Amino acid sequence: MLTRIEQAPLILLDHPRLGEETRRRGVRKWSVRNTPFILLYVDRPERVEIRRVVHAASDWKPRT
């Protein structure tokens, strides 16, 4: 499972807009295939910053 999580961001390097936008400005989410985890990330020029790795069932959504 750890390998899947570590490799999940590789596709985002070439396609950073694949992830769905969240309510938090600039933060996107990407589901890690075959795991219950989500990557929360920010697309920056020349890089993708992974902000958090969270379990999909956790209360990770920002409050309004």
C-alpha positions as CSV (number, residue, x, y, z in Angstrom):
1,M,0.0,0.0,0.0
2,L,2.8,2.4,0.8
3,T,4.3,1.9,-2.7
4,R,0.9,2.8,-4.2
5,I,0.8,6.0,-2.1
6,E,4.4,6.9,-3.0
7,Q,3.8,6.3,-6.8
8,A,0.4,8.0,-7.0
9,P,1.8,11.5,-7.5
10,L,3.9,10.6,-10.5
11,I,1.0,11.0,-12.9
12,L,0.3,14.4,-11.4
13,L,3.8,15.6,-12.5
14,D,2.7,15.4,-16.1
15,H,-1.0,16.1,-15.5
16,P,-1.4,18.3,-12.4
17,R,-5.0,19.2,-13.1
18,L,-6.3,15.6,-13.0
19,G,-7.3,16.0,-9.4
20,E,-10.6,17.4,-8.4
21,E,-10.7,20.9,-6.9
22,T,-11.6,21.2,-3.2
23,R,-13.3,24.1,-1.5
24,R,-9.9,25.3,-0.3
25,R,-8.4,27.6,-2.9
26,G,-5.7,26.0,-5.0
27,V,-5.9,22.6,-3.2
28,R,-6.8,19.6,-5.3
29,K,-7.5,16.0,-4.3
30,W,-6.4,12.8,-6.0
31,S,-7.5,9.3,-4.9
32,V,-4.8,6.7,-4.6
33,R,-5.9,3.8,-6.7
34,N,-6.8,0.6,-4.8
35,T,-6.4,2.2,-1.4
36,P,-8.6,4.2,0.9
37,F,-6.3,7.2,0.8
38,I,-6.5,10.7,-0.8
39,L,-3.7,13.0,-1.6
40,L,-4.3,16.7,-1.1
41,Y,-2.0,18.7,-3.2
42,V,-1.2,22.1,-4.8
43,D,-0.1,22.6,-8.4
44,R,2.9,24.9,-8.4
45,P,5.0,26.0,-11.4
46,E,7.5,23.2,-12.0
47,R,6.3,21.0,-9.2
48,V,3.4,19.4,-7.3
49,E,3.3,19.9,-3.5
50,I,1.6,17.1,-1.6
51,R,0.1,18.8,1.4
52,R,-1.5,15.8,3.2
53,V,-2.2,12.1,2.8
54,V,-5.6,11.3,4.4
55,H,-7.9,8.4,4.8
56,A,-11.0,8.9,2.7
57,A,-13.3,8.2,5.6
58,S,-11.6,10.8,7.8
59,D,-13.0,14.3,8.3
60,W,-10.4,16.1,6.1
61,K,-12.7,18.6,4.4
62,P,-12.1,22.3,5.3
63,R,-14.8,23.9,7.3
64,T,-16.6,27.0,5.9
